[in-house]
């Protein structure tokens, strides 16, 4: 065997060996450049305990798996596929002699689900665990479960560059040890170059690169949030680059050979500019880089349980990510890291990226847990437990798709879906298509949707699919081969792509509305396509992907469908019946008999307006959807609401909360019993609202409302001034002369709560606000008096207002 190079991690290998002898679960924390990814697996390969069994190394990304396997094979003087191999979704370079197997995290989860004993595997190494992907978290939870129940001899090592090692060790158990290695990094000069407020990130990065080409030597690595920004920066740079400059994009949707080219050293006499997403933060060494330019941005998926949609969000990178990026400049020599933000903003960056398990669609996780025999993921050991709302949403979806029964157990259909190694919705689509003899067609469409970049980026999936079918690239050919394994040998394509997608996304049916390119989805979300798109004039779409928020979402991938296809596929969801709707323009309820799917009416006929109980329930539904403002709030009800809200803020329960969410959540308690069957909301009597609000107050407290929070306050002139409670404290606005003679500050609630006094001039203009009237009389009154005497000479302005008679009037004529 060739001797391994000496790297920083070499010095902790004895301690790691000793730990592995004592127990089988540990954590290795080593910064980038320490050599953990390549040296530790090769070192374990020649330990007595490993025998002839395999060592599995998990990597978060395909490019990292491929690069680390090639580097290890190179250190052994072999080709990849001999003692060191790799396996990922579209590639497999292994042989019978493979002992170190590098896999992507998703592949490992499938391996362990298919062979819970991990036969022939002696150790599992979780590399770059700090990235906290859902697959890595799930894989570790499964490995720990296997170790505890079936394989106490299985060795587990969690490796990370930036991680709270103690927290992971606590998850692993009392015997787990945290072993730390120093890194190997040259000095890095971190500079800040704040991006202007209105400057596009592409322009700022391109200019920083041009300046670095002039000011610095060596190759440049620039971090951008996504493929779109990378392509735009490349277009900005290309006209300015000489023949000695190589421009190399690096992102996930690229062909493997193009990714490999981006991380190779630049040829002699040339410099390289690598434009990369966050995939270049860890696991990879890009030789020759000594300048890093960091946009400070990342693009991450964010799942919305309420809509069932995952959208990509551009967010600020974490401090850990920024440190990782900067560290790329000092891997082989001293370097420079240029950050495109103000230095003071660094401290406000989140310390770590949010774990994917807290942000992701959990339907795949729940399906795999059911296959493992676990109905609740909380029964497994996760560093962060999956959110209950997302789990409930996933369980509802899988039940609707027929993958889980009412007890959360895997069904026969669910098992067929899980075996397809696809997201749950697409697995359901393929499984259904296989029953019709269209499995290959559906599998190719599923891979088109899950492998970014295949078939291009056209919004119209029919066009994207056509390009994919004619694509002869290695990546496309591997995808087609995988589709044959996932689908079946049948080649039927009698369905349209829209018809296939209805099995995957029935809740993302979209109907045209208003101008061309404008659509509304079945979940109420708005969506739009570019007016130039072939889909802009479609009547119905099925949406596979969209981005943005609520009303202005941009549809990224969709296919046209028809009412006939909708009836064919979703007939069981089509309902005919009377429906009560709220007409916001008329502030009234109307009724129709409609044949509808979700909120979409396929046919409808107007009916007589609702009345009685039907109208009352319609009002409740309308308020829940459109808000409390559609109710006829009279002045009395508004004042009562503010009074009760003030009492709740000050005294808490059992006084009722009066905020919108609380009242809407209890509509059946306070509004429904008092409604009178009116279809027009402006005809609902004002007292309905007041009586309803009062009903929320416990009976024994109702008589205290007026004592504790009176409607008005009587001032010395006898005027009753309305008290406002809407500012969080009781306030009255009163002309200052009506308070003459008061020597004690006015208060309510048995004198315990002072009123805020907004003192007004005779012309009802604000003079001053005070919470201490006696102090005002003794202090700033003199200045106010001097000013007021000049402005209002016909009114009384005594020197000692505390002992003067209150008045509403001006001085008698002649005085």
N, C-alpha and C positions, 0 to 999 in steps of 0.2 A: 504494500500500500504506500502511495505517496504520502509524504509528511504534509500535514495541514499548515497553512500560514499562521503566524502568530498574530492574533488580533486581541483587542482588549478583553473579549469574553474568554479567551484562552486562560486567563489568570483566575477565573472563578470556576473553571471546569472541575477541579478537585473538590471544591465545596459542593458543587452540584452533584457530583458522583456520590459523595458522602450522604447528602440529603436523600438521594434516590435509593440508597441502601437502607436508610432508616424507614422511609415510607414512600408512598406512590403518588403523592399529590403535592406539587410545589409551584412557585411563581418565580419567574426570572425577569427582572427589570433591567433592560439594557438599552441605552440610547442608540439612535441611528449610527451605523458605522462600527458598532461593537463586534459584529460578526455573528450574532445569535442565529440569524435565519439560516446560514449555511454551515457554520462550524458545529453547532450543537447537534443537529441530526447526524452529521457524519461522525462525530465523536461517539454518540450513542450506538452507532452502527457496529462499533468494535468493542462494546462493553459485553462482559460475560452474560449479563442478564438478558440481553436482547436475543441471544441464540441465533436462529435463522428466521425469526419472525420479522414482520414489517414494522417500520416506524412511519406513522402517518403525520404529515405536516400540513396544517391548514393555513391557507392564505386568503385574505379578503377579496382579492381580485385576480382575474385570469392572467393579466400581464405580470403580476408579482409571482404567481405560481410558475409560470413558464420561465421567467427570468431566474428565479431562485433554483429551480431544478437544473437549468442549463449551467448555472454557476457551480453547483455542487458536482455535477457530472464532470465539468471541466477540472475541478480540483482533484477528482479521482482519475483523470486522464481517460475518460470514457465519453461515449455519445449518450445523449439523453435516451432513456428507454432501457438502459442496462441496469446497473444497480440503483440508479436514481431515475425515476420516471415521474410523469405528472398525468393527472386526469381532471378534465373539466367538461363542461356540457357539450362542446362541439369538438373536443380534441382528446386523444388518448395516446400517450407515448409511454407504454409500459411493456414489460415482458415477464417471462417466468422467473427471471433472475432479479427482478426489481425488489429491493429491500427498503429503500426510502421512497415513499410515495407522496408527492406533493399534490394536494387537491384543493379546489375551492371549497369554501365553507358549506355551500349548498349541497355539493356532492357528498361531503362527509355525512350530513344529516340523512341522506338517502341510503348511504352505505350501512349506517348503524340501524336504521329502520328495517332494512332488508336482512341484516345479520346481527341481531342484538348481542351475540356473544363476541362479535368482532374477531372471528376465527382467524388465526394466523397473524394477528396484530398484537404487538407487545407494548407500544407506546403511542400516545396521541399528543402532538405538540400544537398548541393554539398560538400561531404567530400573529403579531400585531393586534392583539386582543383589544387594545385601547380603542380601536375603531368601532367596537361594540355593534357590529351588524347583528340583525335578528338571527341569521343562520348561525353565527358564532355563539351567541347566547344559548340558542336551542341545542346546538351541538354539544356544548359543555354540559348543559343540564342532562342530556341523554347519556353522555360519557360518565358522568358522576353516578347516574342511576344504574348503569351497567356495572360500573366498578363496585357499587355497594351490593348489588344483588347477584351478579353472575360472574364477574371477573375481578376479584380482589387483587389479582396480580397485575392488572392493567395499570400502566404508568401514565399519568396526566401531568403535563407541564404547560402552564399558561405563560406565554412570553409577550412582553410589551415594551414599548419605548417610553410612553408617557402614560402612567397608570397609577392609581391608588392601589399599590400592591397589597397593602394590609387588608383592604376591603375584599379583594379577591381571595386572599389567603383565608379570611374568615369564612367565606363561602365554601372553600375547599375543606375546612375542618381544622381542628386543633393541631394536627401533626404537620400541616402545611407550613413550609418555610419560605420566606421571601429572600431571594439571592439577588444581589445588585452588582452590576458590572459598570465600570466606567466606559465612556465612549471614546471614540477617536475623532477629534474634530480640531481643525485649525482655526486660528482667530477669525472672527467674522465682524466686519464693520457694519453695524445696523444703522441705516439712514432713513429719515422720514421725508417724504415728498407728498404733501397733502394734496389730494385731488380737489379741484375746484367744485363748488356746489352743483353747478349745472353741467359739468364736464362728463361726457360719457366715459365709462370705464375703458372701453376699447381705445379711445383717443389718448387717455392718460397712460395706458400701458404701452401703446405704440410709441409715444413720445419718449417715455422713460427708456425703452429699448434702444431707440435711435441715439439717445444721449449716452447710454452705457456702451454702445458700440464704439463711440468716439472717445469716451473717457476711460474705459476699462479694457483689460485684456481677458481672454478666455471666453468660453461659451456661456450662454445666458439661458436661464430657466425662468419662464414667466408663468405665474399661476392665475388662471381665469376661471370664472364660475362654470362655464359650459362650452359645448361645441360651437354654438352660434357666435359667442364672443371670440373664440379662437379663430374661426373662419374670417370674422370681420377684421381682427387685428392682422391676420396674415395678408388680407387684401390691402390694408393700409401700409404694410411694410414692404411688400414685394417690389414696388417701383424704386425703392431706395437702397436695395441690397446689391452688393457687388458679387462677383463670381466666387469669391472666397467665403461667402456666407451661406450656410445651409439652414433652411427654414423647415422645422419638423413639428407638426401638430402631434398631440398625444392625448387621446381620450378613449373612452371605453368602446365606442361603436366602430373603431377602426379595425382593419384586418390585422391579424397577429403579426405578420411580417412587417407591416408599417409601424406597429408599436415597437417591435424589436429594433427597427432602424432608428427610431427616435432615441433609444437609450444607449446605442452604440457610441463609442468615442468618435469625434470628428476626425476625418482623415488629416494627415500631416499637411500643415499650411492652411487649414480651414477652421472657421469658427461655426458653432452651431447655435441656433436660437430654437429652443424647445418651448412651444406654447402648450401648456398642460392644464388639465383639471386637477382636482384633488387626488387623482390616482397616483400622482408623482410625489405625494407627501411622504409616504413610507414604503418600506420593502425594496425600493429600487435605488440603485446608485447609477446616476447618469454621469459617466466619466467626462471630465474636462470642464464641468460647470463650476465657475467661481463667482458668478453674478446671479442673484435671485431677485426677481421683481414680483412683488406680491400685491395683487389687487385687493386683498383682504376679504374676498368674497368666496362663498361656496354655494353650490346648488344642491339642495337636499329635498327628498320626498317628504311630504306631509300628508297624512291620511286624515280625512274628515269623517268620523263615524256617522254624523248626521246625514251626509249625502252619499256615503259609500264611495267617495272619490279620493284618489291620491293625486295631489298636484305638486309640482316642483316649485320650491320657494328659493329665491336668492337671499341668502342671509350672510351676516358677518361671520367670518371664520373665528373659531375659538382661539384662545391664547395658546393652547397646546398645539393646534394646527399651525398657527403663525410661527411658533418656535420650530416645529418640524420643517416648515418651508424654509425658514432662514438657515437651518442647519444644513440644507442641501448645498449651500455655498461654500462650506468648509470641509467637505469630505476628503479632498485630495490636496488642497493647499489653502492658504488664507484667502478669504473672499469677501464679497460685499452683498448685503441684503438691503434692498430698497423697498420700503413699505409705503404704499400710496394712501396713507392716512396720517392724521396729526398724532404726534407722539403721545399726547395726553389721552387719546382714545384707547390706547392699548390696555390700560388698567380696567377699562369698562367692558372689555371683551369677555364673553362667557369663558370660564376656565377650561371646559371640555365640551365637545360636541354632544348633543342630546343622543342618548342611545336609541337605536332604531326601534327597539321593542316598545318604546313609549310613543312613537309617531307613526307606526306602520299599520297597514291592513293585516289583521291577525287571522284571516280565514285559513291561510295555508298552515300556519302554526297550529291552529285548533284541529284541522284535519289530520295533521301528522301526529298530534297528541292522541287523538282518538285511535289512530292506527297503533300507537304505542300502548293503548289500553288505559289512557288517562283522559277522563272527561273534563277535568279542570286543571289547566296549566299550573295553578297554584300548588299542586301536589309535587311539582318538580322544583329543582333548586335553580332559581334565576337570580342573577345579581340585582336586577330590577324586575319586580313582578309586572306582567302585562296589565295595562289599564282595564278596569272592569267594563267601561263603556264600549271600548273597542272589541273586547271579547264577546259582549252581548250582541253587538252588531254582527260580528263574524258568525256567531252561533245561529242567529236568525237567518243569515244568508245561506249557510250550509244546510240548514233545515229546509229552507225554501227550495234549494237545489236538489234535495233528496239525498244529500251526502250523510246526514246525521238523522237518527231517529229522535223521538221526543225525549229520550233519556240521555241524549248526547253521544250515543254509541254509533260507530261506523256502520253504514249500511252496505249492501252489495254494490250499489251505485257509487257510494263514497269510496269504497276500496278500488273500484275501477278508475275513479277520478285521481286518487292518490298515486296510483301506479304510473300515471302519465307525466309526472314531474313537471306540471304546469301550474300556474296560479289557478285557484279554485274555479273561477268563472270560466276560464278558457278550457280547463279540464272537463267541465260539464259540457261545454260546447262540443269538444272533440268526442266525448263519450256518446252524446246524442247523435252526432253525425255518423259515428261508426255503426250505429244501429240502422242507419239509412243507407249504408254503403258509401258514405262520403268522408270516411275517416281521414284519408290522406289529404284531401282538400282542406278539411278543418285544421289538421295538424300543421300544414304549411302556413295557414293564416295565423294560427296561434304563435308559431315561431316568428312570423313577420312582426307580430305585435310585441314579442318579448325580447327580440334581438334588435337593439337599437341600430338604425341605419340600414337594415336590410330593405331593399326596394325603394330607397330614397326617403324623402320626407313629405311627399304630396299628402294633402289632407284626405283626398279621395282614396280609400283603401283599395278600390277596384284598380285604380291606376298603379298604386304601389305594388299590388299583387302581380299585375302584369309585368312590371319591371323585374320583380323578384324571379318570376318564372323564366325570364330570359337572361338572368344574371349567371355568368359562368365563373365567377370568382371562387376562390377556395372556400371562403366563409359561406357563401351561398350554397355551394355544393355540399358542405358538411351539414348545413341546416336542412337541406332536402333529404339527406340520408337519415338524419335524426327524425324528420317528419315521417319517413317510411316506417321507422321503428315505433313511433308513437301512434301513428294512424293504423292503417292496414293496407292490404295489397289492392283494395278496390280503388278505382280512379274516378268514380262518379262525381260530377260537378253540376248536378241539375239545379242545385240551390244557388241563390245569389249570395254574395258576401254579407249583405244586409240581413238576409234570412238566417245565416249562420250566427251572426252577432246577436240576434234576438235571443238565442239560447244563453248567451254569456251576459248580456247587459239589458235585460228587459226593463230595468228601471232607468235606462239611459235612452229610451225612445225620445225623439225630439220632433216637434211639429213646427212648421214655418209660421212666423207671425210677422206682421208689419212689412218692413222693407226687405228686399232680397238679402239673403245671408243671415237674417235674424231668426232665431229659434228659441223655443222654450222646452226644457226637458221635463220628463214625467215627474221629477222630484221638485219642480218649481223653479229650478235654476235657469237663468238665461244663458244662451250661448250664441256665438256668431262665427261665421266663416267669411273669409275674404270674398268680396263681391265678384272677383275674377275667377273664383273656384268653380269647378263644374257642379259642385254641390249647392251653390248659393240659391238656385232656383228649385231645389227639391222640396216636395211637400212634407216628406217624412225622412228622418235620418235615425240611424242607430249610432251612438257616439261611443267610441272606444277610448278616447283620451281627450282631455281638455285641461286648460290651465287658467288661472285667474280666479276671481271671486264672484260669487252670486250673480248679479245682473250683467256683468260684462266679461263673462268667461269666453276665452278663445278656444274654439274647437280645433284640436290638433290632428285627430284621426277619426274618420266616420265613413259610413257607407249608406247609400240610399236604400230605402225599403218602401213598401207599399201597404195600403190598407188591407189588401188581400193576404199578404204575408203576415201582417200583424194579427189578423183574425185566425190564420192558420196556426201560428205558433203560440199566441197568447190568448186564444179563445177562452181558456178557463179563467182568465182574469177580466174578461169583458162582462160588464154588468149592465142590466137595463132596469131603470127604476126612477122614481120621482126624486128630484134633487133640489134642495133649497140653497140659493146662492145669494151673496151680498153684492149689490150694485153700488159701488162707491160714489158714482156720479149722482145718483138719486138718493143716496143714504137710505136705501130701502132693500128689503128682501124680495126676491122673485123666485118663482118655482118653474122647473122644467122637467119634462120626462126625457131622460137621456139614455142612450146606449153609449157607454164610455169605458175607457181603459185608463185607470188611474184618474188623472184630472182632465184627460183629453176626451171630448165628446165626439163620437163617431157620427151620431145622429142625435137630434134633439127637437123637442116641440115645447113651446111655451105653454104654461098652465096658469090657472088662477093663483093670485098671490096667496102665500100661506097665512094662516091665522091660528089663534089658540096655542096649544102646546107646541105645534110644529113651528110656529113663528118664534116662540120663546127659545126653543132649542136652536133655531137658526140664528137668533141674536147672539146667543152664547158662542156659537161657532165663529160668527163674524168678529166678535170682540177678541176672541182668542187669536184669530188670524191677522186682524188689522189694528188691534190695539184699543185701549180705553177711550181714545180721543173721539171715536165715532159715536159715543153715547152722548145724550143731551145733558151735559153737566151744567146745571144752573149755578148761580152764585152761592146759594145756600149749601149745595153739595160740595162745591169746591172748597168753601171755607171749612166745612165739617171735616173734609178729608185732610186739610192741612192741620187742623186742631188735633185730630186723632193721630196723625203722623208725628206731631210734636210730642204728644204724650208717650207714644211708643219709643221714640228716640230717647226720651228722658227717663222713662220708668220701665221700658221693656214689657215682656209678657206679664200678665195676660192681655194687656192692651194690644190691639191688632196692628200689624205692619200695614202701611198704606202705599208702599211703592208699587209700581206697575206690575212687576213680576209676582209679588205676593197676592195682589188683588186678582190678577188673571188666573193664578193658580187656584183661587177659591171662588170662581164665578158661580158655581153651583150652590155655594153656601149663602152668598149675600145678594146676588143679582137675580138668579133664576126664580126664587120663590116670590119675588115682588113684581115680576113682569106681567103684563096684562094682555098678551096676545097680539100686540101691534107689529105689523110688518114694516111700517115706516118708523125708523129709529127716532126721527125728530118729533114723533107723536107720543113717544114714551113720556109719561108725566115726570116732572122734575123730582117729585117726592119719592119716586121709585128708587132713585140713586141714594138719596139721603137716608131713607128708611133702611135700605140694604146695608149701607155702611154702619149705621147704628146697631144693626142686628149682629154685627161681628163683635161688639163689645159685650162682655159678660153682664148679665142682668144686674148684679150687685154693684157694678161699676158705672152703669149708664147714668145714674143720678149724680155721679161725681164729675161728669164731663164738663158741665157748665161751671162748677165750682173751681175745678183745676185749670180749665182752659176756656175761659169765658169768651163769648163772641166779641164783646166790646168792653171798654173801660170808661167809666164816667169821670170826666175831669171837673175841676171846681166850678166851671160855668154851668154844669148840668148837661153838657153835650156828651152823647155816647159815641166814642170814637172806636171804629172797628179795629180789632187787633189782627195783625197779619202774623201768620205762623209759617209762612213759606220760606223764610230765610234761616230756619233752624233755631230761631229764638223769637219770642214774642215782641212785636214792634208796633208802635202807633205813630202816625204822622199827625201832629197837632200844631195849631197856631200857638206861638209861645205865650201870647197874652191870656189864653184860657187856662194857663198853669200858674198865673200869679197867685200868691198866697200859699202855695204848696211848700212846706218845709221838709217833707219826707219824700224820697223818690218813690214814684208809683210802682206797685208790684202786684202780681197775681199769685194764684195757688197758695192762699192763706198767707200772703206776704212773703213767700219764700223765693219767688222768681221775679227779679226786677225787669220791668219793661225797658226796651230800647226806645228812647224818645227821639224821633226825627222832628226837630223843632222847625216850624215854618214861619215865614213872615206873614203879614196881613194879606199879601198877594199870593199866599200858598207856595212861596219859593223856599227851598231848603236854606236854613241858617246854620244849623249845627246838629250833630248827633251826640247824645250824652247818655251815659248809664249811671250818672250821679248828679241829679238835679241840684241839690244844695251846693255842691262844689261849683257847678256852673254859675249859679246865682252869685256866689262869692268871688268867682274868678273871672272868666272870660266874658261874663255878661256886660261888664263895663264897655268893652270894645264893641260888642254886638249892639249895645244901646246907642253908642255914638254913631254907628253906621246907620241904624234903623231910624233914628230921629231925623237924619237928613233925607232919607228915602221916603219915610212915611210920617210927615210932620203932623198929620191929623189924628194920629193914634197916640195912646198913652205909653210912655217909656219911663217908668219910675226908676229911681236910683236903687231902691230896695224892693225888688219884685217879690221877695219872700213874704213881705208884709203888706203887699198891695192887693187891691181887690181884683179878681179875675174879670175879664170882659171879652165879649165877642165883637164889640162895636168900636167905632172911632170916638174921639172926644166930642162932647156936645158942641153944637154950633156956637161960635163965639169964644170958645176956650182956646 
